[in-house]
């Protein structure tokens, strides 16, 4: 037990030892009242620590297994002493910070947050996903602005000036400007700022919080929040979340929780207990959490989901993708956009079980993961539309042409809507262009994956306040490309794959886009792929343009096999005369302005990090193995003597008959090390 005496000597407060309380709270047999006691104690404990800034650090009774710890000075304390947390880089501040950390811990700073993080891999953290966290803060801020305005609350974002709508086109919409002025004239009476609790604000849940960095940033950077629940199944992670909440002075907003994320969301399915925002960013697939998430989010609430299992969603394991998401992924050039549509299909399918449906706000493919932001609504009538929003995709294995087949058909006749089965298929047994077979993928979401007016609001807020996020330039470039995409055209082609099919050199992107525009078709780029071309032109028109390009840049027909797709495609004369003169509208505004659209690799080994382990640590052997496997196909071994550096797999299985003549190593120690890796 710990007694804390206020400076006036009149009242005192009884506080339990924090680690002991947390371990009691995390016990599986803990009751609901115990959880409420933990949340109350956490908030009161943080308030007590803020009220005792002028006193010495609290001394706790020693637990035999828990060493006494001293938290580093919080950013709030630093600012109270006249020092900005962003400027706490002097030698004196560093000495104070290091002195207060646990052995092996470091301070990680991102945005306005500074968290204590163990150097061992006990709690997961990937610094490359700062873009993910920045974008989430920006999206939730605009979502809060729209939702709280209906509740009579106006949010105030630090550094934000008068709202100016950013348009990539030169034309201005006077109707939109008048609407903005009208909305600005009716200002709500209540204002909400960052770091303050708003009684009518949003209730946010981060289901898999790890270190709690994302939740701490929500509390420090997103205004209009009532509470933030940071949950993680790991006791070490939950302890770290609570410490980081106290360290950043947001314990009045942020509550640490150590529960199974699905069970926590299932318990909050009641209409009065649902969360306004649920953020799921798991290590790998979020499939096991989606059913609970679509039930626990409030009416019109925001659901943010990240998927990092891109090998499954991009076509390497179609059967695994079906077991997780109810859709078959296929290997194709458009695999990243198809992955976005697969997760949207899975969300809509699971929501439909409970008479709910989704409305995508923003869906992006970034680096090694995908991220979707959707709103969830309830409506039995609109749920019937879901079948007509899904589609199967027929993909030719020879030339890459694809066709969509809707799962259902909806016919609107005045006030009446008729639903019927779809008719098909849209293709024959063989591809009409190259004669090869088709692969069948899906079902997937075939409707728009973005809400362009909402994306425009987020883009305007980020471009108008660039100092708010460290990745503002990349967010602006990404969202600018999103606003330029053809929203009613699913999937895309790539210019290099079209050229590779007929074995000719690749036409410049602007010339190929201009040829489509001259032919009367719409065309845009895609944020998911650098060389992507989204167009409403049928595959026949694309191959006619490529035939015209091949005539100006001929290939050696005698070297083409008569059964190859290139031979059959080039054997047909084009039905149109393509014009490759570059048009002004072929170059999009985001490209003209040289925005950061496709970022270079930020650092070495920047991809998915290793899974957090209870014992912590990433072995140096693993890093050495990763370096050894880098460019293994480019730097092929030419000297057979170098093979002795690699263990013999057959020897490890006991089936190698070569003995000492084997070109691989039969060293038992090396084989043992390979097994450990």
Order of alpha helices (4+ residues) and beta strands (2+ residues): beta-beta-alpha-alpha-alpha-alpha-beta-beta-alpha-beta-alpha-beta-beta-alpha-beta-alpha-beta-alpha-beta-alpha-beta-alpha-alpha-alpha-beta-beta-alpha-beta-beta-beta-beta-beta-alpha-alpha-beta-alpha-alpha-beta-beta-alpha-alpha-alpha-alpha-alpha-alpha
